[in-house]
């Protein structure tokens, strides 16, 4: 892997972006078989939490140890306490208020203010402020949902049956609806620590596709979730993806091989149905508490206060310790837009459709994002809504400052219109997935392929005309990808 991103369309003001070799190439469905008619698999660079050095690489799918959270209580608690961030006004606009992880009233006391809508002529400073305000708003909303998730999980642990299980599933669905929009804002604290201001918080909250069902099941047996070290354990058995398995999969089977200790020793089989349900509920409570801690850290990192990443972003070119110029900051923000190219098009659609080497059958439904909850289609919708917030504006119906305004400012209004048309086309294609993707993949594959093609129409514009018109750089994950 390259350790320095090659420069395109000019230098980023003399700053090279270093990529540490801590990443891990994933393989979701086993060893890759080269198929001549298929494109190479996407570059899957996912934070594992374990620093790589000589001999530091881990086996594919093993996950990695995460740094322990800076604040919060142990993993077995229902909530994880952290500091409270109050409202503040920066640059003349009031930003979202967040109660802080573990704060607020029972049931969630957060009040997230609407994103302020800037007026007057376009400036790069306004675009940076708009992106920061939108990221804060999404982080605030997610923290509120994460608190509700933690509370529902604690209730489930106290009574691992219905209706508490149903309530926990509903809380997860609500949290994921917000998170799938927030996922697109993967710059700053949510990004990898190899990126400007990155704190790896995205992977700590939701590590998909780096998820190991067997690892989760081994920890059900070992009760690793009850240990103080759980918050620094492998990310492939924590986060929102682990919670999904724990509350949606009700079967008594496991996905580990016969050689796994839990099968070889018979410890899994020895768990009765009641004990298994209790342990899964306790595990879910530990996961939700950890997610709440990370959600609070993400919201605080965006808070409009001294030393926050938000301050460093909006002050780009004016004393920011991270970004020497506004263009450098906008390069970092624009990288997040490629979420729809890599994660959405290649991983969420291309893999299940068999468009990658690691799928050696006509389709690979096991590569779908939410196989247990079966809400992969809803995730696609939320991802595209998040993209619209960043590209067009965070307000209702795309109101506010976005990259489309920058395109119009430089005389590329036609490109802005074509990108918005392509975005609407992608959203319309997703809306035709009825039945949803989990069923359409086998019963009406052409509908899934139509979504892939519609998203590709948008990403082709992003990778070519968009970056050229605004003198931006392609992120490393997209360089050399002609798909």
C-alpha positions as CSV (number, residue, x, y, z in Angstrom):
1,X,0.0,0.0,0.0
2,X,1.2,3.5,-0.7
3,X,2.0,5.5,2.4
4,X,1.5,8.9,0.8
5,X,-1.4,9.7,-1.4
6,X,-0.3,10.7,-4.9
7,X,-1.2,14.3,-5.8
8,X,-3.6,15.1,-8.5
9,X,-4.8,18.4,-9.9
10,X,-2.0,20.2,-8.0
11,X,-0.6,19.8,-4.5
12,X,-2.6,20.1,-1.4
13,X,-0.6,23.2,-0.4
14,X,2.5,21.2,0.2
15,X,0.8,18.8,2.7
16,X,1.2,15.1,1.9
17,X,-1.5,12.9,3.4
18,X,0.2,9.9,5.1
19,X,-1.5,6.5,5.2
20,X,-0.1,4.3,7.9
21,X,0.0,0.6,7.1
22,X,-2.6,-0.2,9.8
23,X,-5.3,-1.1,7.3
24,X,-6.5,-4.5,6.6
25,X,-7.7,-6.0,3.3
26,X,-11.0,-7.7,4.0
27,X,-12.4,-10.9,2.5
28,X,-16.1,-11.4,3.3
29,X,-16.7,-14.6,1.5
30,X,-13.5,-16.6,1.5
31,X,-10.6,-16.8,-0.8
32,X,-10.8,-14.8,-4.0
33,X,-11.0,-16.7,-7.3
34,X,-9.9,-14.8,-10.3
35,X,-12.7,-14.5,-12.9
36,X,-11.6,-12.8,-16.1
37,X,-14.9,-11.1,-16.7
38,X,-15.1,-9.5,-13.3
39,X,-13.4,-6.3,-12.1
40,X,-10.8,-6.5,-9.3
41,X,-12.2,-6.3,-5.8
42,X,-12.4,-2.8,-4.3
43,X,-9.6,-1.6,-2.1
44,X,-11.0,-2.4,1.4
45,X,-9.0,-0.3,3.8
46,X,-10.7,-0.4,7.2
47,X,-9.2,0.7,10.5
48,X,-8.6,-2.3,12.8
49,X,-7.3,-0.4,15.8
50,X,-4.1,-2.4,16.0
51,X,-1.0,-0.6,14.9
52,X,0.9,-2.4,12.2
53,X,4.5,-2.8,12.2
54,X,6.7,-5.7,11.4
55,X,4.5,-8.7,11.8
56,X,1.6,-6.4,12.8
57,X,-0.8,-7.4,10.1
58,X,-3.8,-9.5,11.2
59,X,-5.5,-12.3,9.3
60,X,-8.3,-11.2,7.1
61,X,-11.5,-10.7,9.0
62,X,-9.9,-10.8,12.5
63,X,-10.6,-7.2,13.3
64,X,-8.4,-5.2,15.6
65,X,-8.1,-3.9,19.1
66,X,-9.6,-0.4,19.6
67,X,-8.3,2.2,21.9
68,X,-10.3,2.4,25.1
69,X,-12.8,5.2,25.2
70,X,-11.6,8.4,26.9
71,X,-14.8,8.7,29.0
72,X,-17.7,6.5,30.1
73,X,-18.4,3.6,32.4
74,X,-17.7,0.0,31.9
75,X,-19.1,-2.0,29.1
76,X,-21.7,-3.7,31.2
77,X,-23.4,-0.4,32.1
78,X,-26.6,0.8,30.5
79,X,-25.2,4.2,29.7
80,X,-21.7,5.6,29.5
81,X,-21.3,9.0,31.1
82,X,-19.3,11.8,29.4
83,X,-19.1,15.5,29.5
84,X,-22.0,17.8,28.5
85,X,-21.6,20.1,25.7
86,X,-23.7,23.2,25.7
87,X,-24.9,25.4,22.8
88,X,-22.6,28.0,21.4
89,X,-22.5,30.4,18.7
90,X,-19.6,30.5,16.2
91,X,-19.4,32.7,13.2
92,X,-22.8,34.2,13.8
93,X,-24.7,31.0,13.6
94,X,-26.1,28.9,16.4
95,X,-25.1,25.2,16.1
96,X,-26.8,22.1,17.3
97,X,-26.9,21.4,21.1
98,X,-26.0,18.1,22.4
99,X,-26.5,16.8,25.9
100,X,-23.4,14.6,25.9
101,X,-23.3,10.9,26.1
102,X,-25.0,9.8,29.3
103,X,-26.5,13.2,29.9
104,X,-30.0,14.6,29.5
105,X,-33.3,13.2,30.8
106,X,-34.1,9.5,30.8
107,X,-35.2,8.4,27.4
108,X,-32.9,10.9,25.7
109,X,-32.8,14.6,26.5
110,X,-30.9,15.9,23.5
111,X,-32.2,18.9,21.6
112,X,-30.4,19.2,18.2
113,X,-31.0,22.6,16.7
114,X,-31.7,22.9,13.0
115,X,-28.7,23.5,10.8
116,X,-28.3,27.3,10.2
117,X,-28.8,28.3,6.6
118,X,-26.2,30.9,5.4
119,X,-27.3,33.8,3.3
120,X,-25.5,36.0,0.8
121,X,-22.9,35.2,-1.9
122,X,-21.1,31.8,-1.9
123,X,-17.7,31.6,-0.2
124,X,-15.5,28.6,0.6
125,X,-15.7,29.6,4.3
126,X,-19.5,29.2,4.2
127,X,-19.2,25.8,2.6
128,X,-16.9,24.6,5.3
129,X,-19.1,26.0,8.0
130,X,-22.1,24.4,6.4
131,X,-20.4,21.0,6.3
132,X,-19.3,21.3,9.9
133,X,-22.8,22.3,11.1
134,X,-24.4,19.4,9.2
135,X,-21.8,16.9,10.6
136,X,-22.6,18.2,14.1
137,X,-26.3,18.0,13.6
138,X,-26.0,14.4,12.4
139,X,-23.7,13.5,15.3
140,X,-26.1,15.1,17.8
141,X,-29.1,13.3,16.4
142,X,-27.2,10.0,16.5
143,X,-26.1,10.5,20.1
144,X,-29.7,10.9,21.1
145,X,-30.6,7.6,19.3
146,X,-27.6,5.9,20.8
147,X,-28.8,6.8,24.2
148,X,-32.2,5.4,23.5
149,X,-30.5,2.3,22.1
150,X,-28.5,1.8,25.3
151,X,-31.6,2.2,27.5
152,X,-33.5,-0.3,25.5
153,X,-30.6,-2.8,25.6
154,X,-30.4,-2.4,29.4
155,X,-34.1,-3.2,29.6
156,X,-33.6,-6.2,27.4
157,X,-30.8,-7.5,29.7
158,X,-33.2,-7.1,32.6
159,X,-35.9,-9.0,30.8
160,X,-34.6,-10.9,27.7
161,X,-37.9,-11.6,26.1
162,X,-40.8,-9.8,24.3
163,X,-41.7,-7.0,24.3
164,X,-38.2,-5.8,25.4
165,X,-36.5,-7.5,22.5
166,X,-38.9,-5.8,20.0
167,X,-38.2,-2.5,21.6
168,X,-34.4,-3.1,21.3
169,X,-34.8,-3.9,17.6
170,X,-36.9,-0.8,17.0
171,X,-34.2,1.3,18.8
172,X,-31.5,-0.2,16.6
173,X,-33.5,0.6,13.5
174,X,-34.0,4.2,14.6
175,X,-30.3,4.6,15.4
176,X,-29.2,3.1,12.1
177,X,-31.5,5.4,10.1
178,X,-29.6,8.4,11.5
179,X,-26.2,6.7,11.4
180,X,-26.4,5.7,7.7
181,X,-26.7,9.4,6.9
182,X,-23.9,10.3,9.3
183,X,-21.7,7.7,7.7
184,X,-21.3,9.9,4.7
185,X,-19.7,12.6,6.8
186,X,-16.5,10.6,7.2
187,X,-14.1,13.4,7.6
188,X,-12.5,14.7,10.7
189,X,-13.2,12.7,13.9
190,X,-15.2,10.0,12.2
191,X,-12.3,9.3,9.7
192,X,-9.3,7.1,10.1
193,X,-6.6,8.5,12.4
194,X,-4.3,8.6,9.3
195,X,-6.5,11.5,8.0
196,X,-6.5,15.1,9.2
197,X,-8.2,15.2,12.6
198,X,-9.2,11.6,12.3
199,X,-10.1,9.7,15.5
200,X,-11.3,6.3,14.0
201,X,-14.8,6.9,15.5
202,X,-16.7,5.5,12.5
203,X,-15.1,2.1,12.8
204,X,-15.6,2.1,16.6
205,X,-19.3,2.7,16.1
206,X,-20.0,0.7,13.0
207,X,-17.2,-1.5,11.5
208,X,-19.1,-3.1,8.7
209,X,-18.0,-4.9,6.5
210,X,-15.4,-5.9,9.1
211,X,-17.8,-8.1,11.1
212,X,-17.2,-11.6,12.4
213,X,-20.3,-13.6,13.5
214,X,-18.1,-16.4,14.8
215,X,-16.1,-14.0,17.0
216,X,-19.3,-12.6,18.5
217,X,-20.5,-16.2,19.2
218,X,-17.1,-17.1,20.8
219,X,-17.5,-14.0,23.0
220,X,-21.0,-15.1,24.0
221,X,-19.5,-18.3,25.4
222,X,-16.4,-16.6,27.0
223,X,-18.5,-13.6,28.2
224,X,-15.7,-11.3,27.1
225,X,-18.4,-8.6,26.8
226,X,-18.5,-8.5,30.6
227,X,-14.8,-7.8,31.0
228,X,-13.4,-4.2,31.4
229,X,-11.2,-4.8,28.4
230,X,-14.3,-5.2,26.1
231,X,-14.2,-1.6,24.9
232,X,-10.7,-2.1,23.6
233,X,-11.4,-5.5,22.0
234,X,-11.6,-6.4,18.3
235,X,-13.9,-4.1,16.5
236,X,-15.4,-6.9,14.4
237,X,-17.3,-8.1,17.4
238,X,-18.5,-4.7,18.7
239,X,-20.6,-1.8,17.4
240,X,-23.9,-1.5,15.7
241,X,-23.2,-4.5,13.5
242,X,-22.7,-6.8,16.5
243,X,-25.9,-5.4,18.1
244,X,-27.8,-6.3,14.9
245,X,-26.8,-10.0,15.2
246,X,-27.5,-10.1,18.9
247,X,-31.0,-8.8,18.8
248,X,-32.2,-9.9,15.3
249,X,-30.8,-13.5,15.0
250,X,-32.9,-15.8,17.2
251,X,-31.6,-19.1,16.1
252,X,-29.5,-21.4,18.4
253,X,-26.9,-22.2,15.7
254,X,-23.5,-20.6,15.3
255,X,-21.2,-19.8,12.3
256,X,-18.0,-21.1,13.8
257,X,-16.2,-24.2,12.3
258,X,-16.0,-27.5,14.1
259,X,-12.5,-26.6,15.2
260,X,-13.6,-23.5,17.1
261,X,-13.2,-24.0,20.8
262,X,-16.9,-23.4,21.3
263,X,-17.8,-26.4,19.1
264,X,-14.8,-28.6,19.7
265,X,-15.3,-28.5,23.5
266,X,-19.1,-28.4,23.3
267,X,-19.4,-25.2,25.3
268,X,-21.9,-23.7,22.8
269,X,-24.1,-26.7,22.7
270,X,-24.1,-26.7,26.5
271,X,-25.8,-23.3,26.6
272,X,-29.5,-23.7,27.1
273,X,-32.0,-21.5,25.2
274,X,-32.6,-19.4,28.2
275,X,-28.9,-18.9,29.0
276,X,-28.1,-18.1,25.4
277,X,-30.8,-15.5,25.3
278,X,-29.6,-13.9,28.5
279,X,-26.0,-13.8,27.4
280,X,-26.9,-12.2,24.0
281,X,-29.0,-9.6,25.9
282,X,-26.1,-8.8,28.3
283,X,-23.7,-8.6,25.3
284,X,-26.1,-6.2,23.5
285,X,-26.2,-4.0,26.5
286,X,-22.4,-3.9,26.6
287,X,-22.3,-3.1,22.9
288,X,-24.9,-0.3,23.2
289,X,-23.1,1.3,26.1
290,X,-19.8,1.3,24.1
291,X,-21.6,2.8,21.1
292,X,-23.1,5.6,23.3
293,X,-19.6,6.5,24.6
294,X,-18.3,6.8,21.0
295,X,-21.4,8.7,19.9
296,X,-20.7,11.2,22.7
297,X,-17.1,11.5,21.7
298,X,-18.1,12.2,18.0
299,X,-20.6,14.9,19.0
300,X,-18.1,16.6,21.3
301,X,-15.4,16.5,18.6
302,X,-17.8,18.6,16.4
303,X,-18.9,20.9,19.2
304,X,-18.3,24.6,18.5
305,X,-15.8,25.2,21.2
306,X,-12.1,25.9,21.5
307,X,-9.9,23.1,20.3
308,X,-12.6,21.1,18.6
309,X,-12.2,19.8,15.1
310,X,-15.0,22.0,14.0
311,X,-13.0,25.1,15.0
312,X,-9.9,23.8,13.1
313,X,-12.0,23.1,10.0
314,X,-13.8,26.4,9.8
315,X,-10.6,28.3,10.5
316,X,-8.8,26.7,7.5
317,X,-6.4,29.2,6.0
318,X,-6.8,31.5,9.0
319,X,-4.6,29.9,11.7
320,X,-5.9,26.3,11.7
321,X,-3.3,23.9,13.0
322,X,-4.5,21.3,10.5
323,X,-5.5,23.1,7.3
324,X,-3.1,25.7,5.9
325,X,-5.7,26.7,3.3
326,X,-9.5,26.5,2.7
327,X,-8.8,24.4,-0.4
328,X,-6.9,21.8,1.7
329,X,-9.9,21.6,4.1
330,X,-12.3,21.2,1.2
331,X,-10.2,18.4,-0.2
332,X,-10.7,16.6,3.1
333,X,-14.4,17.2,3.1
334,X,-14.9,16.2,-0.5
335,X,-13.2,12.9,0.2
336,X,-16.3,11.9,2.2
337,X,-18.4,12.2,-0.9
338,X,-16.7,9.2,-2.3
339,X,-18.6,7.1,0.2
340,X,-21.2,6.6,-2.5
341,X,-18.6,5.3,-4.9
342,X,-16.7,2.9,-2.7
343,X,-19.0,1.8,0.2
344,X,-22.4,2.1,-1.5
345,X,-21.7,1.2,-5.1
346,X,-18.8,-1.3,-4.7
347,X,-19.5,-2.9,-1.3
348,X,-23.2,-2.7,-0.8
349,X,-24.3,-3.3,-4.4
350,X,-21.3,-4.7,-6.4
351,X,-20.4,-7.5,-4.0
352,X,-23.9,-9.0,-3.6
353,X,-24.3,-8.7,-7.4
354,X,-21.1,-10.7,-8.0
355,X,-19.2,-7.9,-9.6
356,X,-16.1,-8.5,-7.5
357,X,-13.5,-11.3,-7.5
358,X,-14.4,-12.4,-4.0
359,X,-17.9,-13.4,-5.2
360,X,-17.4,-16.6,-7.3
361,X,-21.1,-17.3,-7.7
362,X,-23.7,-15.4,-9.8
363,X,-24.7,-13.5,-6.6
364,X,-23.4,-13.3,-3.1
365,X,-26.4,-12.5,-0.7
366,X,-24.1,-13.2,2.3
367,X,-22.3,-9.9,1.4
368,X,-25.4,-7.8,2.0
369,X,-25.1,-5.2,4.7
370,X,-27.9,-6.1,7.1
371,X,-28.6,-9.7,6.6
372,X,-30.3,-10.3,10.0
373,X,-32.5,-7.2,10.1
374,X,-32.9,-7.2,6.3
375,X,-33.0,-3.5,6.0
376,X,-30.2,-3.0,3.5
377,X,-32.5,-1.1,1.1
378,X,-33.3,1.4,3.9
379,X,-29.5,1.9,4.4
380,X,-29.0,2.8,0.7
381,X,-31.8,5.4,1.0
382,X,-30.2,7.0,4.1
383,X,-26.8,7.0,2.5
384,X,-28.1,9.0,-0.5
385,X,-29.9,11.4,1.8
386,X,-26.7,12.0,3.6
387,X,-24.9,12.6,0.3
388,X,-27.5,15.1,-0.7
389,X,-27.0,17.0,2.6
390,X,-23.3,17.3,1.9
391,X,-23.6,18.0,-1.8
392,X,-26.6,20.3,-2.0
393,X,-27.3,21.5,1.5
394,X,-28.2,20.1,4.9
395,X,-31.6,21.8,5.2
396,X,-35.0,20.5,4.2
397,X,-35.1,19.6,0.5
398,X,-31.4,20.4,0.1
399,X,-31.6,24.0,1.4
400,X,-28.3,25.5,2.4
401,X,-24.8,25.8,1.1
402,X,-23.3,22.8,-0.6
403,X,-20.8,21.8,-3.2
404,X,-23.4,22.4,-5.9
405,X,-23.1,26.1,-5.0
406,X,-19.4,26.0,-5.4
407,X,-19.8,24.5,-8.9
408,X,-22.2,27.3,-9.9
409,X,-19.7,29.9,-8.5
410,X,-17.0,28.6,-10.8
411,X,-19.3,28.5,-13.9
412,X,-20.1,24.8,-13.8
413,X,-23.8,25.1,-13.1
414,X,-24.6,22.5,-15.8
415,X,-22.5,19.9,-14.0
416,X,-24.2,20.7,-10.7
417,X,-27.6,20.2,-12.4
418,X,-26.4,16.9,-13.9
419,X,-25.1,15.6,-10.6
420,X,-28.4,16.5,-8.9
421,X,-30.3,14.7,-11.7
422,X,-28.1,11.7,-11.3
423,X,-28.6,11.7,-7.5
424,X,-32.4,11.9,-7.9
425,X,-32.1,9.0,-10.4
426,X,-30.2,6.9,-7.9
427,X,-32.8,7.6,-5.2
428,X,-35.6,6.7,-7.6
429,X,-33.9,3.5,-8.5
430,X,-33.6,2.5,-4.8
431,X,-37.3,3.3,-4.4
432,X,-38.1,0.6,-7.0
433,X,-36.5,-2.1,-4.9
434,X,-39.8,-3.7,-4.0
435,X,-39.3,-6.3,-2.8
436,X,-36.2,-5.1,-1.0
437,X,-32.7,-6.0,-2.1
438,X,-32.5,-9.1,0.1
439,X,-35.3,-10.6,-2.0
440,X,-34.8,-8.8,-5.3
441,X,-31.3,-10.1,-5.5
442,X,-32.7,-13.6,-6.3
443,X,-36.2,-12.7,-7.7
444,X,-35.6,-9.6,-9.7
445,X,-31.8,-9.1,-10.2
446,X,-32.4,-6.5,-12.9
447,X,-33.8,-4.1,-10.3
448,X,-30.6,-4.4,-8.2
449,X,-28.5,-3.9,-11.3
450,X,-30.5,-0.8,-12.2
451,X,-29.7,0.7,-8.8
452,X,-26.0,-0.1,-9.3
453,X,-26.0,1.6,-12.7
454,X,-27.9,4.6,-11.4
455,X,-25.4,5.1,-8.6
456,X,-22.6,4.6,-11.0
457,X,-24.0,7.5,-13.2
458,X,-23.5,9.7,-10.2
459,X,-20.1,8.4,-9.1
460,X,-18.7,8.7,-12.6
461,X,-19.4,12.4,-12.5
462,X,-17.8,12.7,-9.1
463,X,-14.6,11.0,-10.1
464,X,-14.1,12.9,-13.3
465,X,-15.8,16.3,-13.9
466,X,-16.5,17.2,-10.3
467,X,-12.9,16.9,-9.0
468,X,-11.6,18.6,-12.2
469,X,-14.0,21.6,-12.0
470,X,-13.2,22.3,-8.4
471,X,-9.4,21.4,-8.6
472,X,-9.9,18.7,-6.0
473,X,-8.0,15.5,-5.5
474,X,-9.3,12.0,-5.8
475,X,-9.0,10.0,-2.5
476,X,-6.5,7.1,-2.7
477,X,-9.3,4.5,-2.7
478,X,-10.6,5.9,-6.1
479,X,-7.3,6.4,-7.9
480,X,-6.8,4.0,-10.7
481,X,-10.4,2.8,-10.5
482,X,-11.8,2.9,-14.0
483,X,-15.1,1.3,-13.0
